[in-house]
Amino acid sequence: MDGSGVIGLFFWGFLLLYGGLMLALAPRAVTLGGFFQGEDGQGRSAAPWLLTSSIFISWIFAKSVTNAANLGASYGLVGGLAYATYWLSIPLTGLVIYRLRRRFAATGLVGFLSSHYGRGAALAFSAAILIRLFNEVWSNTAVVGGYYGDSGSAEFIGAALLFTAVTLGYSLKGGLRSSILTDAAQAAIFLAALVWVLGLVLPQHSPEELASTSHWALDAGVDLLLVAGLQVFSYGFHDPVLTDRGFISEEKSMRRAFIVAGALGFVAILAFSLIGVHAQLTGLAASDNVPAALAKSLGVAALLVMTVVMVSAAGSTLDSTFSSLAKLAGRELPLLAGRDLGQKAIGLGMAVMVLFALLGNLPMIAGTDILKATTISGTMVIGLAPVFVLHGLVRPTRLGFHLSFWCGIGLGLALTLDLIPQAWAIGEGKYALLLGTNFYGLGLCALGYLLPSLLRERS
């Protein structure tokens, strides 16, 4: 066997070893509390440090790490800062959930919407988060596949599907409890590998050199920074990977975990964008996967470590995606229909995990752009910001929810179909139209939410 064959076996062997390790670490959860709420065998909530590490690593998506480096390569530190800003969604979402739990006794976002805005609102919201979870499957498996072959190749698809299979295996074993416990190991693996990678590239540049790639102009990445600043008010609410963790522990402990995890995530994403800055400074050819291209240029050892970073990041997100799908399908939607399935909820949740593992990889096989999973879906859900952030400031109305929610969905679809007029653009950069759509759109959504309530109070 030649050297390339040995290296290939090493990489594929790592993927299998990773799957075996996660299966060994994942506990078998047979109770509803363990499978859907992350409780241990004695019915206790996840420890604060476990919750913090789980929130942190579950939001360090493989696609996010890749996007951060790509944006660092394109716009320097401004690009990294723009993408890291999305992680401010975590503390903001945690603070809003804390308020909803304390003031309105919320036990979950689907149930909260059903109680205050009607079953139609809860169903519309559930549909939106199902789309989000669907996107999480392919966008993370595609990143892992990129370290084994070119997009669309047999190696690319094979690695992505093998990674999906091993993640599905331990997710079926223990649901949310498995996800939380394996997240701790994945966070440790990710941080160790990230420090190693940064140690390879950062000593080659001075702080001044790293900063020299940034230009504070709308057409140099600042437009995306402003987009992120607008979307943080809504982005976290459509991700049950995050919000499910807001209801499984004591309120103050949860709030602290969200704040700490958000700060850690912001720093980690900004740090990883420096890999893209290094790539720009060294003249690495532009690509849609800068970390993989850079790692390949640094040799086999660097490529393996970068693969470890991506697999651990993708695995933590994908197992959380599966557990959120199980909870939505097995518990929340049946309860919305007035049915409590009891232990049967676990079986239904498992079936939906398997279904999404199969269907969710179709865009990966087709080769869809992973950045679209963030920017477009982020625009579609801007209408959630008024619903959750402004709730209680005025009397909630069903019409207000739907005007806000569907306005955001409509604008996101219009942006996807190139139907937004160019007059809405702010600046002339790549994200000018995206910025204008989010800026004006957020105002329209807020107006749609508030107007029915204000008119009712005056009548």
C-alpha beads as a LAMMPS data file, in Angstrom:
LAMMPS data file: protein, C-alpha beads

459 atoms
458 bonds

1 atom types
1 bond types

-500.0 500.0 xlo xhi
-500.0 500.0 ylo yhi
-500.0 500.0 zlo zhi

Masses

1 110.0

Atoms # bond

1 1 1 0.000 0.000 0.000
2 1 1 1.424 3.416 -0.944
3 1 1 1.635 6.480 1.301
4 1 1 -1.633 7.987 0.103
5 1 1 -3.443 4.741 0.907
6 1 1 -2.067 4.726 4.448
7 1 1 -3.105 8.357 4.926
8 1 1 -6.560 7.551 3.580
9 1 1 -6.977 4.680 6.011
10 1 1 -5.840 6.962 8.830
11 1 1 -8.483 9.584 8.021
12 1 1 -11.306 7.089 7.545
13 1 1 -10.156 5.251 10.651
14 1 1 -10.399 8.469 12.648
15 1 1 -14.004 8.942 11.556
16 1 1 -14.867 5.416 12.709
17 1 1 -12.908 5.874 15.958
18 1 1 -14.760 9.123 16.622
19 1 1 -18.087 7.360 16.122
20 1 1 -17.093 4.534 18.447
21 1 1 -15.960 6.978 21.146
22 1 1 -19.212 8.941 21.000
23 1 1 -21.255 5.716 21.155
24 1 1 -19.296 4.656 24.223
25 1 1 -19.775 8.025 25.947
26 1 1 -23.489 8.335 25.146
27 1 1 -25.742 6.949 27.905
28 1 1 -28.893 5.025 27.091
29 1 1 -31.879 7.211 27.999
30 1 1 -35.134 5.292 28.393
31 1 1 -37.158 7.886 30.318
32 1 1 -39.010 10.839 28.809
33 1 1 -37.036 13.199 31.043
34 1 1 -33.714 11.775 29.884
35 1 1 -34.528 11.569 26.172
36 1 1 -36.273 14.937 25.820
37 1 1 -35.049 17.033 28.794
38 1 1 -31.479 15.787 29.215
39 1 1 -32.028 14.514 32.777
40 1 1 -29.727 11.905 34.322
41 1 1 -30.814 8.512 35.651
42 1 1 -31.987 10.094 38.926
43 1 1 -34.118 12.709 37.172
44 1 1 -31.709 15.592 37.836
45 1 1 -31.183 18.444 35.360
46 1 1 -27.869 18.798 33.541
47 1 1 -25.122 20.335 35.683
48 1 1 -24.430 24.040 34.940
49 1 1 -21.004 23.350 33.420
50 1 1 -22.459 20.649 31.191
51 1 1 -25.203 23.008 30.013
52 1 1 -22.674 25.770 29.302
53 1 1 -20.359 23.508 27.304
54 1 1 -23.342 22.054 25.438
55 1 1 -24.680 25.473 24.406
56 1 1 -21.177 26.588 23.420
57 1 1 -20.212 23.645 21.223
58 1 1 -23.708 23.048 19.813
59 1 1 -23.568 26.516 18.268
60 1 1 -20.022 26.091 16.964
61 1 1 -21.405 24.594 13.764
62 1 1 -18.964 23.133 11.257
63 1 1 -20.465 25.447 8.645
64 1 1 -19.993 28.383 11.019
65 1 1 -16.312 27.671 11.558
66 1 1 -15.882 27.370 7.796
67 1 1 -17.863 30.560 7.107
68 1 1 -15.840 32.455 9.726
69 1 1 -12.567 31.501 8.048
70 1 1 -13.966 32.222 4.572
71 1 1 -15.111 35.679 5.681
72 1 1 -11.770 36.305 7.376
73 1 1 -10.097 35.518 4.066
74 1 1 -12.464 37.840 2.193
75 1 1 -12.724 40.808 4.576
76 1 1 -10.072 40.352 7.248
77 1 1 -10.971 40.834 10.896
78 1 1 -14.124 42.731 9.881
79 1 1 -15.440 39.540 8.282
80 1 1 -14.631 37.510 11.379
81 1 1 -16.235 40.092 13.643
82 1 1 -19.333 40.145 11.436
83 1 1 -19.827 36.414 11.734
84 1 1 -18.914 36.281 15.431
85 1 1 -21.663 38.843 16.085
86 1 1 -24.248 36.117 15.460
87 1 1 -23.082 34.517 18.725
88 1 1 -24.483 37.494 20.628
89 1 1 -27.815 35.832 19.821
90 1 1 -27.063 33.342 22.588
91 1 1 -27.063 35.716 25.606
92 1 1 -29.916 37.746 24.106
93 1 1 -32.021 34.616 23.588
94 1 1 -31.173 33.408 27.082
95 1 1 -32.258 36.707 28.648
96 1 1 -35.549 36.701 26.731
97 1 1 -36.275 33.068 27.679
98 1 1 -35.460 33.911 31.300
99 1 1 -38.040 36.715 31.155
100 1 1 -40.652 34.483 29.491
101 1 1 -40.154 31.785 32.105
102 1 1 -40.255 34.172 35.082
103 1 1 -43.094 36.458 33.990
104 1 1 -45.212 34.197 31.808
105 1 1 -44.409 30.696 33.129
106 1 1 -43.256 29.510 29.696
107 1 1 -42.105 25.885 29.529
108 1 1 -41.240 25.868 25.806
109 1 1 -41.561 28.209 22.855
110 1 1 -44.131 26.123 20.956
111 1 1 -46.408 25.875 23.996
112 1 1 -45.854 29.559 24.808
113 1 1 -46.945 30.625 21.321
114 1 1 -49.971 28.346 21.419
115 1 1 -51.085 29.866 24.753
116 1 1 -50.611 33.516 23.784
117 1 1 -51.034 33.625 20.006
118 1 1 -53.054 30.531 19.129
119 1 1 -52.422 27.123 17.608
120 1 1 -51.891 28.589 14.135
121 1 1 -48.951 30.644 15.416
122 1 1 -47.417 27.579 17.067
123 1 1 -47.781 25.540 13.860
124 1 1 -46.246 28.283 11.710
125 1 1 -43.327 28.563 14.123
126 1 1 -42.883 24.779 14.172
127 1 1 -42.715 24.725 10.379
128 1 1 -40.011 27.394 10.440
129 1 1 -37.857 25.496 12.914
130 1 1 -38.302 22.258 10.958
131 1 1 -36.783 24.051 7.959
132 1 1 -33.972 25.260 10.192
133 1 1 -33.268 21.741 11.455
134 1 1 -33.386 20.368 7.913
135 1 1 -30.720 22.924 6.927
136 1 1 -28.559 21.917 9.891
137 1 1 -28.268 18.364 8.614
138 1 1 -26.869 18.998 5.130
139 1 1 -24.865 22.116 5.938
140 1 1 -22.822 20.309 8.606
141 1 1 -22.391 16.965 6.842
142 1 1 -21.235 18.827 3.714
143 1 1 -18.412 20.478 5.667
144 1 1 -17.176 17.112 6.965
145 1 1 -17.375 15.626 3.465
146 1 1 -15.186 18.458 2.182
147 1 1 -12.215 17.086 4.128
148 1 1 -12.440 13.725 2.366
149 1 1 -13.051 14.748 -1.230
150 1 1 -14.312 17.401 -3.634
151 1 1 -17.980 18.314 -3.535
152 1 1 -20.033 15.682 -5.315
153 1 1 -17.280 13.044 -5.322
154 1 1 -17.796 9.541 -3.949
155 1 1 -15.372 10.276 -1.077
156 1 1 -17.193 13.517 -0.210
157 1 1 -20.622 11.887 -0.137
158 1 1 -19.360 8.705 1.548
159 1 1 -17.692 10.589 4.413
160 1 1 -20.740 12.823 4.922
161 1 1 -23.075 9.816 5.049
162 1 1 -20.768 7.814 7.357
163 1 1 -20.549 10.814 9.687
164 1 1 -24.347 11.104 9.609
165 1 1 -24.718 7.406 10.451
166 1 1 -22.409 7.435 13.486
167 1 1 -24.015 10.628 14.831
168 1 1 -27.494 9.196 14.322
169 1 1 -26.430 6.011 16.126
170 1 1 -25.528 7.615 19.435
171 1 1 -28.376 10.154 19.149
172 1 1 -30.895 7.309 18.944
173 1 1 -29.295 5.788 22.011
174 1 1 -29.954 8.659 24.395
175 1 1 -31.635 11.701 22.827
176 1 1 -30.866 15.013 24.506
177 1 1 -29.003 13.329 27.391
178 1 1 -26.567 11.774 24.911
179 1 1 -26.202 15.093 23.142
180 1 1 -25.344 17.009 26.315
181 1 1 -22.790 14.478 27.585
182 1 1 -21.029 13.997 24.255
183 1 1 -21.008 17.794 23.809
184 1 1 -18.584 18.085 26.737
185 1 1 -16.110 15.761 25.018
186 1 1 -16.622 17.463 21.662
187 1 1 -16.007 20.897 23.217
188 1 1 -12.715 19.716 24.734
189 1 1 -11.612 18.148 21.416
190 1 1 -12.573 21.277 19.489
191 1 1 -10.761 23.721 21.783
192 1 1 -7.568 21.645 21.921
193 1 1 -7.482 21.292 18.143
194 1 1 -8.304 24.987 17.612
195 1 1 -5.423 26.070 19.863
196 1 1 -3.089 23.766 17.914
197 1 1 -4.210 25.151 14.540
198 1 1 -3.938 28.770 15.680
199 1 1 -0.486 28.000 17.056
200 1 1 0.565 26.948 13.557
201 1 1 -0.506 30.125 11.777
202 1 1 -0.658 33.094 14.177
203 1 1 3.032 33.308 15.188
204 1 1 3.777 34.108 11.555
205 1 1 2.077 37.525 11.762
206 1 1 2.193 40.597 13.978
207 1 1 -1.068 42.103 15.332
208 1 1 -0.588 45.045 12.957
209 1 1 -0.280 42.703 9.991
210 1 1 -3.430 40.821 10.982
211 1 1 -5.333 44.100 11.323
212 1 1 -4.060 45.400 7.988
213 1 1 -6.498 43.217 6.050
214 1 1 -9.529 45.022 7.490
215 1 1 -11.228 48.070 6.034
216 1 1 -14.133 49.678 7.873
217 1 1 -16.387 50.343 4.905
218 1 1 -19.826 49.061 3.954
219 1 1 -18.463 47.331 0.879
220 1 1 -15.650 45.682 2.869
221 1 1 -17.705 43.519 5.209
222 1 1 -19.267 46.159 7.452
223 1 1 -22.584 45.608 5.653
224 1 1 -22.569 41.959 6.822
225 1 1 -21.608 43.097 10.336
226 1 1 -24.707 45.320 10.400
227 1 1 -26.848 42.465 9.027
228 1 1 -25.679 40.265 11.891
229 1 1 -26.375 43.065 14.362
230 1 1 -29.976 43.203 13.139
231 1 1 -30.497 39.438 12.961
232 1 1 -29.253 38.722 16.513
233 1 1 -32.637 39.920 17.809
234 1 1 -34.411 37.033 16.084
235 1 1 -31.859 34.467 14.970
236 1 1 -31.645 32.424 18.158
237 1 1 -35.390 31.896 18.517
238 1 1 -35.766 29.722 15.426
239 1 1 -33.052 27.312 16.530
240 1 1 -34.360 24.657 18.936
241 1 1 -30.779 23.387 19.318
242 1 1 -30.379 26.537 21.411
243 1 1 -33.854 27.203 22.792
244 1 1 -34.501 23.623 23.977
245 1 1 -31.614 24.137 26.398
246 1 1 -33.326 27.229 27.789
247 1 1 -36.018 25.158 29.521
248 1 1 -34.165 22.207 31.069
249 1 1 -32.564 23.806 34.147
250 1 1 -33.249 26.380 36.856
251 1 1 -33.799 29.896 35.436
252 1 1 -30.796 31.724 36.862
253 1 1 -28.451 28.835 36.130
254 1 1 -29.752 28.783 32.558
255 1 1 -29.282 32.533 32.145
256 1 1 -25.669 32.317 33.347
257 1 1 -24.942 29.397 31.022
258 1 1 -26.290 31.294 28.005
259 1 1 -24.248 34.417 28.780
260 1 1 -20.979 32.514 29.320
261 1 1 -21.512 30.236 26.301
262 1 1 -22.278 33.231 24.084
263 1 1 -19.108 35.036 25.143
264 1 1 -16.999 31.909 24.588
265 1 1 -18.583 31.302 21.196
266 1 1 -17.964 34.895 20.087
267 1 1 -14.261 34.613 20.984
268 1 1 -13.888 31.162 19.385
269 1 1 -15.449 32.227 16.062
270 1 1 -13.428 35.453 15.947
271 1 1 -10.265 33.447 16.669
272 1 1 -11.033 30.962 13.917
273 1 1 -11.547 33.758 11.412
274 1 1 -7.850 34.537 11.896
275 1 1 -7.115 31.366 9.954
276 1 1 -8.817 33.028 6.991
277 1 1 -6.853 36.237 7.596
278 1 1 -3.656 34.182 7.496
279 1 1 -4.783 32.578 4.236
280 1 1 -5.322 36.035 2.715
281 1 1 -1.921 37.285 3.883
282 1 1 -0.126 34.262 2.449
283 1 1 -1.897 34.533 -0.896
284 1 1 -3.807 31.253 -0.660
285 1 1 -6.167 30.889 -3.615
286 1 1 -9.771 31.789 -2.829
287 1 1 -12.149 28.858 -2.262
288 1 1 -15.469 28.048 -0.630
289 1 1 -13.671 26.074 2.102
290 1 1 -10.644 28.085 3.236
291 1 1 -9.866 25.933 6.324
292 1 1 -9.619 22.752 4.240
293 1 1 -7.512 24.443 1.548
294 1 1 -5.171 25.952 4.151
295 1 1 -4.828 22.684 6.067
296 1 1 -3.967 20.803 2.866
297 1 1 -1.266 23.376 2.122
298 1 1 0.267 22.862 5.591
299 1 1 0.577 19.093 5.324
300 1 1 -1.113 15.903 6.484
301 1 1 -0.848 16.626 10.222
302 1 1 -2.567 20.000 9.863
303 1 1 -5.261 18.482 7.672
304 1 1 -5.960 15.803 10.268
305 1 1 -6.231 18.334 13.094
306 1 1 -8.521 20.543 11.002
307 1 1 -10.628 17.465 10.265
308 1 1 -10.841 16.806 14.030
309 1 1 -12.019 20.414 14.559
310 1 1 -14.716 20.101 11.928
311 1 1 -15.949 16.649 12.897
312 1 1 -16.260 17.611 16.573
313 1 1 -18.047 20.876 15.674
314 1 1 -20.363 19.206 13.176
315 1 1 -21.090 16.261 15.471
316 1 1 -22.137 18.458 18.382
317 1 1 -24.575 20.338 16.161
318 1 1 -25.934 17.325 14.326
319 1 1 -26.682 15.298 17.469
320 1 1 -28.441 18.346 18.940
321 1 1 -30.382 18.705 15.694
322 1 1 -31.568 15.101 15.952
323 1 1 -32.595 15.492 19.611
324 1 1 -34.510 18.697 18.816
325 1 1 -36.293 16.977 15.937
326 1 1 -37.270 14.125 18.265
327 1 1 -38.673 16.508 20.867
328 1 1 -40.635 18.558 18.344
329 1 1 -42.138 15.516 16.632
330 1 1 -42.565 13.263 19.661
331 1 1 -43.659 15.745 22.325
332 1 1 -44.467 19.290 21.237
333 1 1 -46.527 18.738 18.091
334 1 1 -48.646 15.905 19.624
335 1 1 -49.277 18.071 22.714
336 1 1 -50.290 20.893 20.395
337 1 1 -52.882 18.510 18.952
338 1 1 -54.079 17.655 22.477
339 1 1 -52.384 14.254 22.694
340 1 1 -49.746 13.026 25.108
341 1 1 -48.076 9.975 23.576
342 1 1 -46.244 8.975 26.760
343 1 1 -43.382 6.530 26.137
344 1 1 -44.472 6.196 22.502
345 1 1 -43.123 9.720 22.002
346 1 1 -39.566 8.346 22.125
347 1 1 -40.269 5.888 19.297
348 1 1 -41.856 8.579 17.147
349 1 1 -38.925 10.900 17.850
350 1 1 -36.464 8.206 16.785
351 1 1 -38.344 7.621 13.538
352 1 1 -38.204 11.315 12.681
353 1 1 -34.452 11.363 13.436
354 1 1 -33.915 8.611 10.870
355 1 1 -36.164 10.337 8.300
356 1 1 -34.294 13.637 8.542
357 1 1 -30.918 11.850 8.447
358 1 1 -31.950 10.526 5.032
359 1 1 -33.806 13.505 3.531
360 1 1 -31.599 16.137 5.156
361 1 1 -28.568 15.046 3.149
362 1 1 -30.138 15.581 -0.271
363 1 1 -28.961 19.242 -0.565
364 1 1 -25.454 18.095 0.461
365 1 1 -25.433 15.623 -2.412
366 1 1 -26.695 18.379 -4.737
367 1 1 -23.907 20.757 -3.608
368 1 1 -25.800 23.714 -2.077
369 1 1 -23.850 26.772 -0.772
370 1 1 -23.528 26.466 3.027
371 1 1 -23.523 30.217 3.718
372 1 1 -27.112 30.415 2.459
373 1 1 -28.191 28.302 5.430
374 1 1 -27.386 31.294 7.668
375 1 1 -28.069 34.524 5.784
376 1 1 -31.335 33.585 4.038
377 1 1 -32.929 31.739 6.966
378 1 1 -31.851 34.614 9.221
379 1 1 -33.859 37.031 7.081
380 1 1 -36.926 34.789 6.996
381 1 1 -37.238 34.793 10.790
382 1 1 -36.726 38.495 11.546
383 1 1 -40.453 38.561 12.338
384 1 1 -39.776 36.520 15.489
385 1 1 -37.902 39.402 17.116
386 1 1 -40.992 41.536 17.896
387 1 1 -42.975 38.455 19.005
388 1 1 -40.533 37.352 21.684
389 1 1 -38.594 40.529 22.533
390 1 1 -41.639 42.835 22.702
391 1 1 -44.050 40.329 24.241
392 1 1 -45.794 41.846 27.264
393 1 1 -44.962 45.442 26.386
394 1 1 -48.284 45.617 24.536
395 1 1 -51.270 43.286 24.617
396 1 1 -50.417 40.293 22.404
397 1 1 -52.699 39.646 19.432
398 1 1 -52.895 36.749 17.016
399 1 1 -53.011 39.153 14.078
400 1 1 -49.875 40.883 15.350
401 1 1 -47.985 37.592 15.413
402 1 1 -48.985 36.657 11.888
403 1 1 -48.309 40.090 10.401
404 1 1 -44.814 40.097 11.901
405 1 1 -43.987 36.449 11.243
406 1 1 -45.237 36.238 7.650
407 1 1 -43.740 39.601 6.738
408 1 1 -40.312 38.161 7.617
409 1 1 -40.998 34.914 5.740
410 1 1 -42.173 36.847 2.688
411 1 1 -39.130 39.115 2.662
412 1 1 -36.770 36.157 3.005
413 1 1 -38.413 34.376 0.095
414 1 1 -38.427 37.555 -1.994
415 1 1 -34.712 37.980 -1.324
416 1 1 -34.064 34.393 -2.388
417 1 1 -36.021 34.897 -5.612
418 1 1 -34.346 38.279 -6.373
419 1 1 -37.639 40.139 -6.000
420 1 1 -36.439 42.818 -3.553
421 1 1 -36.049 46.170 -5.380
422 1 1 -32.481 47.443 -5.649
423 1 1 -33.650 50.715 -4.108
424 1 1 -33.698 48.921 -0.755
425 1 1 -29.923 48.355 -0.857
426 1 1 -27.831 50.137 1.758
427 1 1 -24.343 50.800 0.388
428 1 1 -22.828 49.063 -2.603
429 1 1 -21.177 45.999 -1.071
430 1 1 -21.960 42.336 -1.597
431 1 1 -24.479 42.361 1.255
432 1 1 -26.044 45.762 0.503
433 1 1 -29.434 44.360 -0.474
434 1 1 -29.383 41.877 2.398
435 1 1 -28.703 44.738 4.815
436 1 1 -31.488 46.897 3.401
437 1 1 -33.969 44.030 3.470
438 1 1 -33.199 43.282 7.114
439 1 1 -33.177 46.942 8.171
440 1 1 -36.451 47.933 6.542
441 1 1 -37.929 44.494 7.100
442 1 1 -37.345 44.530 10.840
443 1 1 -39.124 47.865 11.013
444 1 1 -42.069 46.494 9.030
445 1 1 -42.263 43.385 11.234
446 1 1 -42.251 45.485 14.409
447 1 1 -44.964 47.725 12.972
448 1 1 -47.041 44.686 11.999
449 1 1 -46.723 43.258 15.503
450 1 1 -47.526 46.488 17.374
451 1 1 -50.231 48.014 15.171
452 1 1 -53.121 45.577 15.878
453 1 1 -52.560 45.919 19.605
454 1 1 -52.341 49.726 19.513
455 1 1 -55.482 49.956 17.366
456 1 1 -57.381 47.638 19.736
457 1 1 -56.413 49.780 22.733
458 1 1 -57.679 52.942 21.018
459 1 1 -60.989 51.403 19.930

Bonds

1 1 1 2
2 1 2 3
3 1 3 4
4 1 4 5
5 1 5 6
6 1 6 7
7 1 7 8
8 1 8 9
9 1 9 10
10 1 10 11
11 1 11 12
12 1 12 13
13 1 13 14
14 1 14 15
15 1 15 16
16 1 16 17
17 1 17 18
18 1 18 19
19 1 19 20
20 1 20 21
21 1 21 22
22 1 22 23
23 1 23 24
24 1 24 25
25 1 25 26
26 1 26 27
27 1 27 28
28 1 28 29
29 1 29 30
30 1 30 31
31 1 31 32
32 1 32 33
33 1 33 34
34 1 34 35
35 1 35 36
36 1 36 37
37 1 37 38
38 1 38 39
39 1 39 40
40 1 40 41
41 1 41 42
42 1 42 43
43 1 43 44
44 1 44 45
45 1 45 46
46 1 46 47
47 1 47 48
48 1 48 49
49 1 49 50
50 1 50 51
51 1 51 52
52 1 52 53
53 1 53 54
54 1 54 55
55 1 55 56
56 1 56 57
57 1 57 58
58 1 58 59
59 1 59 60
60 1 60 61
61 1 61 62
62 1 62 63
63 1 63 64
64 1 64 65
65 1 65 66
66 1 66 67
67 1 67 68
68 1 68 69
69 1 69 70
70 1 70 71
71 1 71 72
72 1 72 73
73 1 73 74
74 1 74 75
75 1 75 76
76 1 76 77
77 1 77 78
78 1 78 79
79 1 79 80
80 1 80 81
81 1 81 82
82 1 82 83
83 1 83 84
84 1 84 85
85 1 85 86
86 1 86 87
87 1 87 88
88 1 88 89
89 1 89 90
90 1 90 91
91 1 91 92
92 1 92 93
93 1 93 94
94 1 94 95
95 1 95 96
96 1 96 97
97 1 97 98
98 1 98 99
99 1 99 100
100 1 100 101
101 1 101 102
102 1 102 103
103 1 103 104
104 1 104 105
105 1 105 106
106 1 106 107
107 1 107 108
108 1 108 109
109 1 109 110
110 1 110 111
111 1 111 112
112 1 112 113
113 1 113 114
114 1 114 115
115 1 115 116
116 1 116 117
117 1 117 118
118 1 118 119
119 1 119 120
120 1 120 121
121 1 121 122
122 1 122 123
123 1 123 124
124 1 124 125
125 1 125 126
126 1 126 127
127 1 127 128
128 1 128 129
129 1 129 130
130 1 130 131
131 1 131 132
132 1 132 133
133 1 133 134
134 1 134 135
135 1 135 136
136 1 136 137
137 1 137 138
138 1 138 139
139 1 139 140
140 1 140 141
141 1 141 142
142 1 142 143
143 1 143 144
144 1 144 145
145 1 145 146
146 1 146 147
147 1 147 148
148 1 148 149
149 1 149 150
150 1 150 151
151 1 151 152
152 1 152 153
153 1 153 154
154 1 154 155
155 1 155 156
156 1 156 157
157 1 157 158
158 1 158 159
159 1 159 160
160 1 160 161
161 1 161 162
162 1 162 163
163 1 163 164
164 1 164 165
165 1 165 166
166 1 166 167
167 1 167 168
168 1 168 169
169 1 169 170
170 1 170 171
171 1 171 172
172 1 172 173
173 1 173 174
174 1 174 175
175 1 175 176
176 1 176 177
177 1 177 178
178 1 178 179
179 1 179 180
180 1 180 181
181 1 181 182
182 1 182 183
183 1 183 184
184 1 184 185
185 1 185 186
186 1 186 187
187 1 187 188
188 1 188 189
189 1 189 190
190 1 190 191
191 1 191 192
192 1 192 193
193 1 193 194
194 1 194 195
195 1 195 196
196 1 196 197
197 1 197 198
198 1 198 199
199 1 199 200
200 1 200 201
201 1 201 202
202 1 202 203
203 1 203 204
204 1 204 205
205 1 205 206
206 1 206 207
207 1 207 208
208 1 208 209
209 1 209 210
210 1 210 211
211 1 211 212
212 1 212 213
213 1 213 214
214 1 214 215
215 1 215 216
216 1 216 217
217 1 217 218
218 1 218 219
219 1 219 220
220 1 220 221
221 1 221 222
222 1 222 223
223 1 223 224
224 1 224 225
225 1 225 226
226 1 226 227
227 1 227 228
228 1 228 229
229 1 229 230
230 1 230 231
231 1 231 232
232 1 232 233
233 1 233 234
234 1 234 235
235 1 235 236
236 1 236 237
237 1 237 238
238 1 238 239
239 1 239 240
240 1 240 241
241 1 241 242
242 1 242 243
243 1 243 244
244 1 244 245
245 1 245 246
246 1 246 247
247 1 247 248
248 1 248 249
249 1 249 250
250 1 250 251
251 1 251 252
252 1 252 253
253 1 253 254
254 1 254 255
255 1 255 256
256 1 256 257
257 1 257 258
258 1 258 259
259 1 259 260
260 1 260 261
261 1 261 262
262 1 262 263
263 1 263 264
264 1 264 265
265 1 265 266
266 1 266 267
267 1 267 268
268 1 268 269
269 1 269 270
270 1 270 271
271 1 271 272
272 1 272 273
273 1 273 274
274 1 274 275
275 1 275 276
276 1 276 277
277 1 277 278
278 1 278 279
279 1 279 280
280 1 280 281
281 1 281 282
282 1 282 283
283 1 283 284
284 1 284 285
285 1 285 286
286 1 286 287
287 1 287 288
288 1 288 289
289 1 289 290
290 1 290 291
291 1 291 292
292 1 292 293
293 1 293 294
294 1 294 295
295 1 295 296
296 1 296 297
297 1 297 298
298 1 298 299
299 1 299 300
300 1 300 301
301 1 301 302
302 1 302 303
303 1 303 304
304 1 304 305
305 1 305 306
306 1 306 307
307 1 307 308
308 1 308 309
309 1 309 310
310 1 310 311
311 1 311 312
312 1 312 313
313 1 313 314
314 1 314 315
315 1 315 316
316 1 316 317
317 1 317 318
318 1 318 319
319 1 319 320
320 1 320 321
321 1 321 322
322 1 322 323
323 1 323 324
324 1 324 325
325 1 325 326
326 1 326 327
327 1 327 328
328 1 328 329
329 1 329 330
330 1 330 331
331 1 331 332
332 1 332 333
333 1 333 334
334 1 334 335
335 1 335 336
336 1 336 337
337 1 337 338
338 1 338 339
339 1 339 340
340 1 340 341
341 1 341 342
342 1 342 343
343 1 343 344
344 1 344 345
345 1 345 346
346 1 346 347
347 1 347 348
348 1 348 349
349 1 349 350
350 1 350 351
351 1 351 352
352 1 352 353
353 1 353 354
354 1 354 355
355 1 355 356
356 1 356 357
357 1 357 358
358 1 358 359
359 1 359 360
360 1 360 361
361 1 361 362
362 1 362 363
363 1 363 364
364 1 364 365
365 1 365 366
366 1 366 367
367 1 367 368
368 1 368 369
369 1 369 370
370 1 370 371
371 1 371 372
372 1 372 373
373 1 373 374
374 1 374 375
375 1 375 376
376 1 376 377
377 1 377 378
378 1 378 379
379 1 379 380
380 1 380 381
381 1 381 382
382 1 382 383
383 1 383 384
384 1 384 385
385 1 385 386
386 1 386 387
387 1 387 388
388 1 388 389
389 1 389 390
390 1 390 391
391 1 391 392
392 1 392 393
393 1 393 394
394 1 394 395
395 1 395 396
396 1 396 397
397 1 397 398
398 1 398 399
399 1 399 400
400 1 400 401
401 1 401 402
402 1 402 403
403 1 403 404
404 1 404 405
405 1 405 406
406 1 406 407
407 1 407 408
408 1 408 409
409 1 409 410
410 1 410 411
411 1 411 412
412 1 412 413
413 1 413 414
414 1 414 415
415 1 415 416
416 1 416 417
417 1 417 418
418 1 418 419
419 1 419 420
420 1 420 421
421 1 421 422
422 1 422 423
423 1 423 424
424 1 424 425
425 1 425 426
426 1 426 427
427 1 427 428
428 1 428 429
429 1 429 430
430 1 430 431
431 1 431 432
432 1 432 433
433 1 433 434
434 1 434 435
435 1 435 436
436 1 436 437
437 1 437 438
438 1 438 439
439 1 439 440
440 1 440 441
441 1 441 442
442 1 442 443
443 1 443 444
444 1 444 445
445 1 445 446
446 1 446 447
447 1 447 448
448 1 448 449
449 1 449 450
450 1 450 451
451 1 451 452
452 1 452 453
453 1 453 454
454 1 454 455
455 1 455 456
456 1 456 457
457 1 457 458
458 1 458 459
